[in-house]
Amino acid sequence: MKFELKGAVNYLPAITYGKMKNSYADIDFNYEINKNNDIDIRLQDGVELLESGTLFEEIAAKADFVKTGMEALNLDSKAGGDSLEDENRRDREIKDAPSTDIVRNAIKKAGIPLKVITTKKGVKVDKPVKITYRAGEENSLNSHIIYVSEGSELTLIEVFESENKENLLGLQTRVYVCENAKIKLVRVNLLSESTDHFDDLGFHLENDAKAELVQLELGGKRSYVGVRTELVGRKSEYRSATGYLCKGDSLLDMNFVTNEWGKKVSSNMDASGVLLDNSTKVYRGTIDFKEGAKGASGFEKEDTLLFSPSIINKSVPLILCHEEDVEGDHGATIGRIDEKLLFYIKSRGIDEKAAKQLMTEAYINAVTEQIGDDETEGKVIKYVSEVFNDEQ
């Protein structure tokens, strides 16, 4: 079966100056897909995996409306070009275009079945559910709904792995967190440098619901990550910690959008990472205070360390506000390696390569330590170490 994903994704809720090309990403994936994906799922008591049946249909219908972060736009124009006129025309089209979930449409067209992971009402699952996705000779494509029932708690750890071949690993997930429920979602990208990747994620939170996202983007050739969070319920809370490592000629394009609707909701988005070689990274982070979100708060920050003059780095922190009684702040820190610090480390008998590795590990470990699972943390530490061991 053919899987085609093409269009403008990861777009900002408010369009920026077109010439900077920060407002969206153009994606163009074309792969053959086998429905028999290589997935290892380790469930726990109180958690069910559904692929059919009455409960499956009820949950699928309830979570069907949840939007995800890569949601794309219907664009009529196919015109390219880098002139200011071309960019302005493209931006006008984006502003006027209706949105569409091209990821979900492409997954359905490829015949990939939906899976539902759900907790039982009121059950606090004391051990993490673990899922490992692998791409090898066959590409891997998946579509999930995670339904955290009222009063329940769940930790879900997902790891992405691949062989060093030209392949695709893609996932779309809609997370519905019911009243007084809580989820900790951990996602770890340990893909090879030859793998294309997309991770399209959406959260919907009801009253007093809590969601925590711990995310590590460490591998892949072209990676597109979108996370959209809808804080609808009163006093719902969302926090995310994202770590990234870009190397070689890799591309990492990220879009985080948190919409705050309910009264006294709160969000906190932290991102930090390291860029090496000729890599490219785009980070878009938006907090949107909607009218009526009285007493809401939202904070975001990004910290990026650059190790090469050939890097392309773009950071777009954004706050939109339609309500007066809110508290918000945002910012981005971008810096190159401190030559004085590097000199000091080298004076202690540590060569430059080892010094870069130490500083990279410090950035990544700050997020890794939040995983809370020794097995998964060990995989991350090993992966980062091998990045530097493989250098010539």
Secondary structure, 3 states (H helix, E strand, C coil): CEEEEEEEECCCCCCCCHHHCCCCEEEEEEEECCCCCEEEEECCCCEEEECCCHHHHHHHHHCCCCCCCCCEECCCCCCCCCCHHHHHHHHHHHHHCCEECHHHHHHHHCCCCEEEEEECCCCECCCCEEEEEEECCCCEEEEEEEEECCCCEEEEEEEEEECCCCEEEEEEEEEEECCCCEEEEEEEEECCCCEEEEEEEEEEECCCCEEEEEEEECCCCEEEEEEEEEECCCCCEEEEEEEEEECCCCEEEEEEEEEECCCCCEEEEEEEEEECCCCEEEEEEEEEECCCCCCEEEEEEEEEEECCCCCEEEEEEEEEECCCCEEEEEEEEEEECCHHHHHHHHHCCCCHHHHHHHHHHHHHHHHHCCCCCHHHHHHHHHHHHHHHHCCC
